[in-house]
Every structure is written in C-alpha cells, then in structure tokens.
Amino acid sequence: MYRKIMNFLKEWKDSTYRKPLILQGARQVGKTYTILEFGRTHYENVAYFNFETNPKLNLTFEENISPDYLIPILSHIAGQTIVREKTLIVFDEVQLCERALTSLKYFCEEAPEYHIIVAGSLLGVAVNRARFSFPVGKVDIKTLYPMDIEEFMIACGETDLVEQIKQCFHTDTPLPAALHDAAMKLYRQYLIVGGMPECVLQYVSTKDYILIRHTQDTILASYLNDMSKYHNLNEIKKTRLVYDNVTVQLSKKKTRFQYKLIKKGGRASEFENAIEWLNLSGIVSQVYRIEQIKKPMENYRDIDSFKIYVSDMGLLCAKKDLDANDILYMVDELNDFKGGMTENYVNIQLSINGYRTYYWESERGAEIDFIIQREGQLIPVEVKSADNTRAKSLNLYIKSYQPAYAIKLSAKNFGFEDGKKTVPLYAAFCI
C-alpha cells in the first residue's frame, strides 16, 4: 500500500547530511512494513534485527558498541554481508535495547556510510526512561502516523478522485456532485476503518466491518498490554481511566478535557503522568488553548486548558463500540458524538501534515476548533460535522483578528466566499 512517508525516506537516503534514522510511532501504524518495503525497493539487501523476537541480540551490544566491532557480528547474525551504502540496516523494537539506541551516535560519527533505520513503538517512553545516553543531535527522527484519508482513498483504488480533489482544493471550484457524494461516502468509510494499515488492507480485500472491528479490538488490547509493560500497577489504573474517558469527553458539547469527569474530585496532579504516557506512546494527542493570537503560538498556550484526541478514527469507533451502519448513515442517535468525532478526524489529518494544532476560546465562550500556522499565516479552522455551516464564532474571530482567510470544513462542496475557504471534510488532507 502507498505510504507518503516513502518520499521522505528517499530524500533521507540521498541526503549528504543523512544520519541514522529513528522511525517512531504508535503500535501497528506500519513502521516495520514501510521500512522493509523501502529497503527492498531501494537497496541491494536488508539486514533486519528484531530485539523482541531475538532477545539475545542485546548481548551483542553489551560489551562494545563501536561500528568496527558491531558490523562483522551483525553480518554473521543476519547471514549476509553488510555493505556500505548498499545495505539497509534495520533495528526493530529498539526500545528493548537502549545500548543499540546509543550505538547510533557512533555510527553517525565514525561510520556515516552505513545506512541505518531503527523502529520502535513507545520509543518516547523508552527514551524518557533511558539508563544510557540518547544520541542527541546524532540521529534523524521521523514519526509515522496511521494512514490519512488520502492514503486510504488510494488504497481503495481512487487515485484519480484524489487528484481531482487536490485540484478543486487549489482552485476553490466545486467537485462534480456525483464525485462529491462518492468522496463523502469514502470519508464515512474511513471513519469506521481508520488508518491502521492492517485494517485498511482488510477493508480493501473483504469490505467486512466485523473482521475489521475484531482487528481494531486486538490493537486496543495490545495498547493496554503495553501499559502494563511500562507502568506500575497504580499508574496502569490511572492510564486506563484516562484512555477510557477520552472518548466520553469527546461526546460533550465543549470537548475541553476535564479531570473531574475521569472521577469525582479528579485533579491534574493525579492524572498528568498518565496523560503524558499516552501522549509519548502516540496513542493520543493534546491540543492546547491559545490565549493570544500571536507568534510563536507555543508561547501563548494555556497549559491548564486542552483537548485530547485519539490517534486513529477506527480505534475511536471501536472503543465506543459504534455500529458501522450508524456511521455510514450518520444516524440521529450519534448527534452528541458527531462534533467531537469530526474534530478528532480533522486533528489527525492536520497532525499527519505536520501542523501543531491549538484551539481558541473567547471570554464569552465562542470557540474556534483549530488555529494553525499555514504558509506563515495564523489561520482559523472551523469544523462542522454536517453541511450546516453557520459559524458565529468564526465571524467573531475574523472581526477580532482579521486573518488572511479562514477555513471551514464541513459536508459542503468546495468554495470561497467572504474570506472563508470552504473545504469538504474528505479534503482535510489537502490543508
């Protein structure tokens, strides 16, 4: 399946300034598959080492981690010669061997001609707890996310439709009605399936939502198992409480995260470590309220006011045990959840595109779902789950801050009017 990160990997391979690459991300987002597919198509051979399936590998890194020492041993273990520039060396599940992570510093300094990619889920957590030094400044780091809706559409054989959507986005001209309806249907299918590659592959092959839900439940279970690996019992309980509660809070009219909704009398001091763990693991992301519309936005975030979104739409729907047909037809019973679900979807697409997202709230409660910095401009992004796009909050924001333009995401077709760029929900990947 096509993954956009392949373009980044090609640039990394050809770069004069290439360093060992850490590819991090949540479990099951396709890190190993992507790296091996890249190695297969761009190198003469791949030397693959997995620290989870071969725990004895750790012993190799205990005595000496210089490249001169490691390369002959790794060649022997792999059963093939590791050749400079022509072999891709892959360390998988590297969070289980911190010394292997440290060795990247010496590969960067002493043997930059060797091409190395390491992959690890929960890498942020492992780095946070490292007993050995992290190779700061000696590695490139890239995060792999679940597949976005563009990759999902391409996997479904809709490459031509994707190109037309991009064209309409850039020219602000409506997509023909039949294609718009087809794209909206694909959007709703994406909400159910999500972007986990295994789920997308199952959808393309079988269209069996029950099978896909089983896979999603298995992935959710693996996340819970990870919590037990990296936490003490007390922290596990808190982390599960927070994770279970995220989806509940998305059903509220105001989706700002509230500790008191986790448990009666809940406080930040009790749950902030659990939230940090979920963030570092890539399972959720935090979006902070911005107090002033100024650059750099990070300087004006309110650390006490934030929203939490889940990293994958399919897992969100599985967590809520939502019926596939209810989402395909957007039934009225989902009305309380539609807003939060749509916000979550948009945040995923924006994050994959590299935006750091914030939200804005006026003293009287007017709210803009996202503020992003796009092409040097601070742009408000308003999200609606249907085609009712009346936006009092957006009009107030425009009047107060006069942005270059605003973006309205909804079920409506493309257009541009009164400084507002109307973008259908299925085209969020274009932003």
Buried (B, 14 or more C-beta within 10 A) or exposed (E): BEBBBBEBBEEBBEEEEBBBBBBBBBBBBBBBBBBBBBBEEBBEBBBBBBBBEEEEBBEBBEEBBEBEBBBEEBBEBBEBEBBEEEBBBBBBBBBBBBBBBBBBBBBBEEBBEBBBBBBBBBBBBBBEEEEBEBBEEBBBEBBBBBBBBBBBBBBBEBEEBBEBBBEBBEEEEBBEEEBBEBBBEBBBBBBBBBBBBBBBBBBBEEEEBEBBBEBBBEBBEEBEEBBEEBBEEEBBEBBBBBBEBBBBBBBBEEBBBEBEEBEEEBEEEBBBBBBBBBBBBBBBBBBBBBBEBEEEBEEBBEEEBBBBBBBBBBBBBBBBEBBBEBBBEBEEEBEEBBBBBBBBBBBBBBBBBEBBBBBBBEEEEBBBBBBBBBEEEBBBBBBBBBEEBEBEBBBBBBEEBEBEBBBBBBBBBBBBEEEBBBBBBBBBBBB
